[in-house]
């Protein structure tokens, strides 16, 4: 049988201590006596959460990596950010990222806050299914587009914003030309007598026709410039479509089957393919959890540290803190695990404060033995 390494022994020790909490040093465990009176009430221990006077503010934006400004002052780092000891009072938040329109929000005057801002891209990514089934996508600038099916699949064509005006000019040109031709024929067949060789109607028709021709020429040049600019601003998007959630669910199913190897590979591929999405933080969290289960505690602890320090997303942050604390405990450092629990924000994520405080009390008792 292969020998267990120190990390595995630490994990087993932590599990055993969780199941059988130790008694105080120098004392024996109480033994039930037949003479002792029976009691129907279980002994309960009240655990009070430590008072926290600091104010926590989460500032997150999707996609990740935006520059954060508070009341016009640029902050170090990029979103998502966790600001501790934030002063009381309302403040204006602005997040900027290249290729996206800025987003703004306001931090409330009191209490903790979790802000998640959605950045709207300057160019929209449009998935295009193809006849082969693979598909691709395009990054499109703002505008109106016409979709049509073609031999290669779905085709996209930009709609010139003044197309209706151009169509109207080209519709009127033949009518004005016909009127002008009729007036000219009348003048030829029935020449006018007097100072004017042509009628005012014919002059007006010729002038209107010349104006329409000039307008048609200008609009056509503008339309060509627009289409040329559209081709320049359009860029290929991500390969294989943009449904990041569907890709992540494949990894989730592999994890649900207990296939850690496949799940780990798919989560890592997801982070590489979709690095700027909130889902990539969730994938990083699953990667760290799998590393922990596989006994690679040092790497798991480092992955959890990256999540708490560089990707503090509301709702996922506390899970990363708890995972980092579990790694410290499994590595034989209950005091460090206890200290890490002090970073909890309780901003969501499925971790109840009461459960965490009970775990904290157990760690405090455990720390006395090391």
N, C-alpha and C positions, 0 to 999 in steps of 0.2 A: 504494500500500500504506500502510495506516495506520501511523503512527510508534508504536514501543513506548514505553510510559511507563517511568519509573524503576523502579517495582515489578516490572514484567515483566522488565526487564533484570536486576534483582537475582535473580529466580527462575532465569533462564537461567544467570546466573553461578554460582549455588549448585549447579545441576545439573551444569554443566561441571566445576566444581571437584570435585564428588563422583565424577565419572567419571575425571578426570585430576588426581590430587592434585599440588599444586605442589611444586617442588623448593625448596631453600633459596636465599635471595637471594645473588647473587654467584657461584653455582655453575651449571654447565651440566648438563643432564640426561645421565646416563651413556649412552654409545653402545656398542653391542655390537661386539666385535672378533673377527675370524676367528682371531687368535692366542690369544685368551683361552680357557682350558680350560673346557669345558662342564661343567655340574653338573646333576644330576637332582633336587637338593633345593631346594625353594623357601625363600626367606628368611622367617622368621616373627618377629614382634615381640610380645613379651609385654607385655600391658597389665594393670596391677594396679589394682583398684578402690581408690579412696581409703577409708581407714578412717573409719567413721562411729560416733561415740561416743554421739550423741543417740538417745533412744528415741522412736519414733513410735507414736502411738495414734490409730486412726480410730474415731470413734463415729458411727455412722449409724443412722437409724431410718426406717421407712416406715410412714405417709406422712412427707414431709419437714416440717421446721419445728418439731420438738419441742424443749422446754426441757430442757437437760441438767444433771443434778446429779451431782457426784462426792463421795462421802462426805458427802452432805447439803449441799454448797456449790454454789450455782447458778453456772454458767459464762456468760460473755458469748457472744452469738451463739446460733444454733440449729442443730440437727442437719441435715445432717452436719457434723462438725467434725474437724479434723486437729490433734492436740496434739503439738507438738514438745518435745523435752527433758523428756519426762514422767518424773517420779522413779520409782526402783525401788520395788517393793512393791505388794501387791495393793490394789485399790480397788474400791468399790461404785459402780456407775453406775445412774442412774435417769433415764428419759426420760418427760416428761409432755407431753400435748397435749390441748387442749380437745376433747371429744367422743370421747375414746379412754381406755381403761384404761391406767394407767402400766405401763411395762415395765422390768424390772431385769436387770442382768448384772454380771459381775465382770471387772475387768481383771487379767490374770495378773501375778504378782510380777515377772517378768523378761521381757525381749525385747519386740519390737514386737507390737502387737495390732491386730486389726481386728474391731470389734464391729458387728453389724447386728441391731438389735432390731425386732421386728414389733409394732406397736401394734394392739391389737384394738379395733375401734370399739364404742362403746356402742350404736349403732344399725347394723344390718347393711343393706347395699344389696342389694336383690333385683331382678334384671332380670325384666320381665314382657313376654313376647311378646304381640302383639295380632294380631287377624285381618287388620289392614291391612299387617302385616309390619314396621312401624317399631319398635313396642315402646317401653316406657319403664321406669322403675325406681322403687322406693320405698325410703326409709330407715326401717327397722323397729326399734323398741326390742326389748330382749330379751324372749323369750317363746316360746310355741308357736302355730303358725299352721296353718290348714287351707287348702289350695289346691283350687280348683275351676275348671273351664272354663265360661265364660259367653259371651254374644253379643259382648262387647268383647274377649275373649281370656281370659288367665289372671287369676282373681280371688283375692284374699287375704283371709282372715277370721281375726281373732285368736281363740284358744281360751281361754276363761275358765279360770284355773288351778283353781278349785273347781267346775268344771262337773260333775264326777262326783258330788260331794257333793250339789249341787243336783238332779241327776237322781235320785239315790237318795231324797232327801226327797220329790220329786214322785212317785216310784214308790210310796213307802210311804203317802202321804196317802190315796189311794183305798182301800187295804186297811184302814187304821186306821179310816177313815170307815165302811166296810162293817161292820167288827166292832162299832163303836159303835152303828150303826143296828140291827143284829141284837140287841144287848144291850138297847137301848132298847125295841125291839118286844117282847122277852120280858118286860121289866118292865111294859109296858102290858097285855099279854095276861094276865100272871100277876102281879098286884100282890103285893108283899112285905108280910109282916106283921111287926110289931116296931117297934123304934126307928128303923131305917134304911129310907128309902123306896126307895133305889136300892142296887144291889149294888156291892161294891168293884171288880168287873171293869169295870162301866160307868164308874165314876169314873176308873179308870186309863186306859180307852180315850179318854174325853173329855180327860183331861189330856195324854195322848200326842198326840192330834190337835191340841190347842191349841198344844203345843210345836212340832210339825212346821209348823203354819201360821206361827208366829212366825219360825221358822228360815227357811222359804221366803221370807218377806217381807224378812228381813235379807239373805239371799244374793242375792235379786233386785236389791235396791238396790246391793249391792256389785258385782254383775255389770254393771249399767248404768254405775256410776262407772268401772269398769275399761275398758269399751268407749269411753266418752267420753274417758278419758285416752289410750287407744290412738289414737284419731283425732287427738288433739292432738299426740302425740309422733311420729306418722307424717308424713313429709315427702317430697315428690317428689325423686327422685335425679337423676342426670345423664341428659340426653336421649339417646335412641338406644341405650341399653344401657350396659354397663360393660366391654366387652371392649377394654381399652386396647391389649393386645398385637396384636390383629387390626388395629386402626387403624394402629399403628406399622409393621406388616409391609407395609401398602400403600405407605407412604412408602419403606420399604426396597426394595421392588420397583421403584419409580420411579427410585431412585438406582442400582440395578443395571442398569437400561436406559440409564443415562447421561443421563436427563432431569433435569438439575440444577434447572431452574425448577420443575417439578412437585414434585420431592422437597423442595425448600426450602420451598415453600408448605405441603406436608403436614406436614413436621416442625414448622414454626412453629405451625400450627393444632393439632397434637398437644400442644405445650407449653402452649398457651392452654387447651385442654380438660382436660388432666390435669397440672396444675402440681405436684401434691404427690407424684407417684410417682417411683420410681427410674428408670423408663423415660423420664421427662421429661429427666433428666440425660443419658441416652444420646442422646435427640433433640437436645439442645443441642450435644452433641459433634459430631453429624453436621452440624448447621447451621454450626458453626465450620469444619469441614472443607470443606464446600461453598463457603463464603465464601473460604477460602484458595485453592481450586482456581480460583475465578472471578477471582482476582487482587485481591480486596478485603482486602488484608493487614492494614490498620489495624483494620478491624472484626473480622476473624478473631482478631487478637491480643487485642482487648478481650473477645471472647466466651470465648476460652480462659482469660483472666485471671479472669473471673467463675467459670468452672468450677473453677479451682484454689483460688480464695480463698473462694468462697461455697458451692460444691457438691463438696467433696472426698470423693467416694464411693470406697470401696475397689474396686480393679479398673479404675476409669475415670479415677482421678486421674492416673496416670502418662501415660496417653494425652493428657490435656489439657496436662500439662507439656511433653510432647514436641511437641505441636502449637504451643504457645506459643513454644518454642525455635525451631521451624522458621520461624515468622513473623518472629522477630527476625533470623534468618539471611537470610531473603529480603529483609528491609528493610535489609540491609547492616550488621548489627550482630552479627558472629560472637562478639565478647566477651560481649555480652548473652545470646546463645544458649547459650554455654558456661556462664555463671553460672546460667541457668535450669535446666540439666540437674542442678545440685546439689540441686534440690528433689525429685528422683525418690525414691520410696519403695520401689519394686520389691515392691509388695504384690499383684501380679497384673496382669492386663490384657493379657497376651500380649507384653510387652516384656522381652526377656532382658537381664540385667545385662551380659553379655559384649558384645552388640551395641551397647548404649548406651555402654559404655566405649570401644569402638573408634571410635564416632562422636565421643565426647568428645576422644579423642586427635587425631583429624583436625581438630576445631574448634580445639584448642590450637595446632596447626601453622598453621591458617588465620588465627588471630587475629594472628599475627606479621606479616602482610602489610597490616594495616589500622591 
